[in-house]
Amino acid sequence: MSPHKLRHTYGTNLMEQSGDIHLLMTQLGHTSTTTAALYKNPVHEKAKKAAKKLGERRTNYEKD
C-alpha cells in the first residue's frame, strides 16, 4: 500500500459519499476541478450499473 493509493482511495470514497467536488478539492489540496473530477470514476460507475442490470436480468430469468 503506497501513500498515493491511500490518497486516491480516500478521494474516491469522499467523492462517492459526499458528491461534493469542492470538499474534495479542499481536502486534497487541488486547485483545479478537472484534477478533482478524476476521483469521480465514470468507468467504475459504468461497471456498477452493468453489474446491477445483470443481477436484475438474472432475477427476472429465474422467476420465469
C-alpha beads as a LAMMPS data file, in Angstrom:
LAMMPS data file: protein, C-alpha beads

64 atoms
63 bonds

1 atom types
1 bond types

-500.0 500.0 xlo xhi
-500.0 500.0 ylo yhi
-500.0 500.0 zlo zhi

Masses

1 110.0

Atoms # bond

1 1 1 0.000 0.000 0.000
2 1 1 1.506 3.269 -1.106
3 1 1 0.692 6.814 0.060
4 1 1 -0.667 7.510 -3.437
5 1 1 -3.058 4.550 -3.224
6 1 1 -4.273 5.651 0.221
7 1 1 -4.824 9.216 -1.030
8 1 1 -6.665 8.010 -4.127
9 1 1 -8.859 5.646 -2.099
10 1 1 -9.704 8.447 0.337
11 1 1 -10.521 10.833 -2.520
12 1 1 -12.649 8.285 -4.337
13 1 1 -14.587 7.348 -1.187
14 1 1 -15.089 11.001 -0.235
15 1 1 -16.437 11.781 -3.696
16 1 1 -18.757 8.743 -3.685
17 1 1 -20.117 9.572 -0.221
18 1 1 -20.439 13.342 -0.486
19 1 1 -20.638 14.100 -4.205
20 1 1 -19.096 17.458 -3.268
21 1 1 -16.219 18.255 -5.599
22 1 1 -15.357 21.438 -3.679
23 1 1 -14.980 19.491 -0.435
24 1 1 -12.756 17.022 -2.273
25 1 1 -10.648 19.868 -3.671
26 1 1 -10.212 21.335 -0.190
27 1 1 -9.317 18.008 1.406
28 1 1 -6.793 17.014 -1.254
29 1 1 -5.408 20.487 -1.935
30 1 1 -6.433 20.621 -5.585
31 1 1 -6.825 23.956 -7.325
32 1 1 -8.495 22.579 -10.447
33 1 1 -11.894 20.933 -10.713
34 1 1 -10.523 18.987 -13.675
35 1 1 -7.973 17.288 -11.432
36 1 1 -10.511 16.687 -8.679
37 1 1 -13.002 15.254 -11.177
38 1 1 -10.656 12.320 -11.755
39 1 1 -11.872 10.940 -8.427
40 1 1 -15.362 10.615 -9.811
41 1 1 -14.551 7.473 -11.741
42 1 1 -17.034 7.075 -14.605
43 1 1 -15.635 3.654 -15.529
44 1 1 -16.335 2.412 -12.009
45 1 1 -19.862 3.793 -12.159
46 1 1 -20.499 2.094 -15.510
47 1 1 -19.282 -1.220 -14.095
48 1 1 -21.576 -0.912 -11.060
49 1 1 -24.590 -0.140 -13.277
50 1 1 -23.801 -3.041 -15.609
51 1 1 -23.491 -5.459 -12.674
52 1 1 -26.816 -4.258 -11.293
53 1 1 -28.531 -4.781 -14.657
54 1 1 -27.085 -8.272 -14.959
55 1 1 -28.353 -9.102 -11.484
56 1 1 -31.824 -7.847 -12.385
57 1 1 -31.851 -9.882 -15.600
58 1 1 -30.784 -12.996 -13.722
59 1 1 -33.507 -12.464 -11.113
60 1 1 -36.146 -11.997 -13.798
61 1 1 -34.903 -15.084 -15.662
62 1 1 -35.130 -17.217 -12.520
63 1 1 -38.737 -16.122 -11.950
64 1 1 -39.838 -17.395 -15.392

Bonds

1 1 1 2
2 1 2 3
3 1 3 4
4 1 4 5
5 1 5 6
6 1 6 7
7 1 7 8
8 1 8 9
9 1 9 10
10 1 10 11
11 1 11 12
12 1 12 13
13 1 13 14
14 1 14 15
15 1 15 16
16 1 16 17
17 1 17 18
18 1 18 19
19 1 19 20
20 1 20 21
21 1 21 22
22 1 22 23
23 1 23 24
24 1 24 25
25 1 25 26
26 1 26 27
27 1 27 28
28 1 28 29
29 1 29 30
30 1 30 31
31 1 31 32
32 1 32 33
33 1 33 34
34 1 34 35
35 1 35 36
36 1 36 37
37 1 37 38
38 1 38 39
39 1 39 40
40 1 40 41
41 1 41 42
42 1 42 43
43 1 43 44
44 1 44 45
45 1 45 46
46 1 46 47
47 1 47 48
48 1 48 49
49 1 49 50
50 1 50 51
51 1 51 52
52 1 52 53
53 1 53 54
54 1 54 55
55 1 55 56
56 1 56 57
57 1 57 58
58 1 58 59
59 1 59 60
60 1 60 61
61 1 61 62
62 1 62 63
63 1 63 64
